[in-house]
Structures are given as C-alpha cells and as structure tokens.
Amino acid sequence: MSQKKAHCSFCGQEQSPDLPLIAGEEGHICEECVRLASQVVGSWGRKRAAAKPLQNLLKPVELKAQLDRYIIGQDHAKETLAVAVYNHFKRLSMDQANPKMQLCTQEVEIEKSNILLLGPSGTGKTLLASTLARIVGVPIVIADATTLTQAGYVGDDVESILARLVDSAEGNLELAEWGIVYIDEIDKLARVGESSHGTRDVSGEGVQQALLKLVEGARVKLSAKGAKGQGNDLLLDTRNILFIAGGAFAGMEGLLEKRLAVGAGGIGFHAEPVVPGSDHDPLRLFEQVEPDDLRHFGLIPEFIGRFPIITALHALDEEALLRILTEPRNALVRQYQRLFQLEGVELTITEEALRQIARQAIERGTGARGLRAVLEGLLRRTMYEIPSIEGATGCVLDADVVLGTGTVTILPEGEASKMNEASG
C-alpha cells in the first residue's frame, strides 16, 4: 500500500524533489506560502506603524505649545504650521478609516495645503522644521534646494528627496507616503534674468519644474539602490506628503517697498516725497508678500500656485533676541552654562551683557544665528584656559567684556557661591 504524499496545508501542492515542504506538528507549508505569509504579516506591521501617529494626535493649540518650548515669538508662523500639520493628520485619519472611499454626493475629498515660509536669515525657519521633526510621529526630511539639479546633471535630482523620506521611514512605504518634506533655501531656485536666453538654468527654474509633480501629487518611481529593506524599484505616491518650503528671499524687501510705496504720494511738483515702506513695520515687511511678488522675485507661477499657504517670519528685535538667549528649553545661555558645569565652573552672564550681545547680533544681520557667534567669540579664550586653572569655581561675563573694555572674571573657590547669593 503506497504512503500518501505530504502536501502543503495552504495551497495543497504535493511534496516533490523540486518542492520541499516545512513540516509542522499537524501539517506542512511550502516556500511560496511562507513568502506570501511573510508579505502579509509585514504589511500588517507597516499599517500598524503608519497608523501609530494618528493615535496621539496633537491639537493645534497643543502643537504650538510644544513649539513654544523651543522657539521664541513667531506666533503667526507657529499657528499656521500647527493648523497645517493637524489638518494633515486629519486627512490621514480619514484615509485610514476608509482608504477606498469613492467620492459621491455626500463625500468631500480634502486636498493638502502646502506651506511657503518666508523670512530673513536667522528668524527660525529651519528651526521650526527640525522642531516639528521631533514632535510629530511621521517621518520628516529636511532637504536643501541648493543641492538639487535637473535629472541628468551633476548633483541630486528631486527624487532623491523622496528616497531620503523612505529611508527616514525605515523602508515603510505606507508611513513614507504620510510624511512631511521641508525644502530649505527655496529662494535660491529663482530663475535667472531675462538676459540669459539660450542657457540651461538646471539648478533654478529647471528644478522648480521638476518639483511640480512631486509637490502636487504623483506616483513617482524611485530606484531602490541603497533603500532600506527594498530589493526592487519603489513606487511612491506623493498625494498625501505635506511639503513645506522655506527661504530668506534676500532682496524681496526692495520689491515690497517699491510696491507698497505706489500711490502713497501725489503727482506733480507739489507732491510729498514718498518714503518706501514708511507705513509698514520694517521688521514685519515680509507679512505683506503676495504671490505676484514671488513671481517678480523669480519663482514660476505654477510653483507658487502649489503653495497656497504663504506665511512670513518677521525679523527679530533686541527684546526677541534677549528672550532667545535665556528662555527656550535649549537656550544658548543654558548650553554654555552646561558646558562650564562639566568643568565644575558656574558661568554667570549679567543682564546688561546679554543686552549688548543681542545688539551685536543685530549689527551682524544674521538674526539668532549671530548670537552663538558672538558668545563663542567672547568665551573662546575662557573655555581654552578654564580646564587648566586649578580651584576655579565660577566666571562672570559682564557688559565690559562684550564692549571689548574688559575680560571675563574667573572666580576662585567660594567666590562663585557668594556672588550667586548676592545676585539672588
């Protein structure tokens, strides 16, 4: 009597020299069914990972409160980002609840609203994006527009941004398709002047054209070379990816002042002279930006139209820089005090010294970035000497040091605690 051949308990195929089976206690499974089961289980895991951010959905007020812990001021920009990210999550939750929803008379498809951040250098555009990356649960990629060129030329093409997003999601395509992309230095893509006909603007207008399909939403084929956990080419849908673009737009002030001054004065010999931008706060001039200003600057209309939300970050005054030095969770003063604590030294910076540091940063014209440069220059010599000084327990940086008429005072043991008691 012939023994019945073993067969796969899933697909029913019989065991043969070309089809080995894995035996269990009460059945067998073939290689193809193992591979299929692996794909199914992996898909479950990816869907759970993609849905995880929706379980801890932060309301706009809560999201702004988180941003307030790291970024001083810029309330309008933070509110705009908080609403945009919240609505982004709401769109994702709707897709998660009914991914195959068919539009009908009762259903409304919610489209994404990409954001364009404008503001002078050092006002916090990149910091806002990097802080969002720590707060939200979806993958975020911060890309630099200055490294991008049209496909086929030396440099990164625009698809490399999406490849980085997939890597940020650890190969999870479902999670990557819900991600956020921040493109910095977008103003550097402004097209060249009218006198350059006959040349290829491969890193300016050409990149704007290449970004159009990504920003609006398309299925983009990516090479799997170097991608985590992927063996074949990837097909990524960008319809649900939120794009945020930021740029300093140096020179935009002149365009705005010229436009805002039109019609401010009369015509003829007796007309009052026009002072450009006299009716507007110069620190908040970027809040007056309109799409037509962006077109005159050098962005193509198609690209501007794909960023319906335009929000501006205003230049920082002395009081704002003073708060940036001391208030945020990772304030610069706290960072340097921590560095000195590691050497057993208490760093004290007087109120007037902080104010002078803020003034010097304004003179440099680099915004909040100038604060670190000023502090580093003032404390460099002290940080060089402190590790070699025995018995030093404190040092004081006062206004004379900032003004260049004094040096940092190094306090011996016992003097630092007395000074803290006196100041308290």
Secondary structure, 3 states (H helix, E strand, C coil): CCCCCCECCCCCCECECCECEEECCCCEEEHHHHHHHHHHHHHHHHHHHHHHHHHCCCCHHHHHHHHHCCCCCCHHHHHHHHHHHHHHHHHHHHHHHCCCCCCCCCCCCCCCCCEEEECCCCCCHHHHHHHHHHHCCCCEEEEEHHHECCCCCCCECCHHHHHHHHHHCCCCHHHHCCCEEEEECHHHHCCCCHHHCCCCCCCCHHHHHHHHHHHHCCEEEECCCCCCCCCCCEEEECCCCEEEEEECCCCHHHHHHHHHHCCCCCCCCCCCCCCCCCCCCHHHHHHHCCHHHHHHHCCCHHHHHCCCEEEECCCCCHHHHHHHHHCCCCCHHHHHHHHHHCCCCEEEECHHHHHHHHHHHHHHCCCCHHHHHHHHHHHHHHHHHHHHCCCEEEEEECHHHHHCCCCCEEEECCHHHHHHHHHC
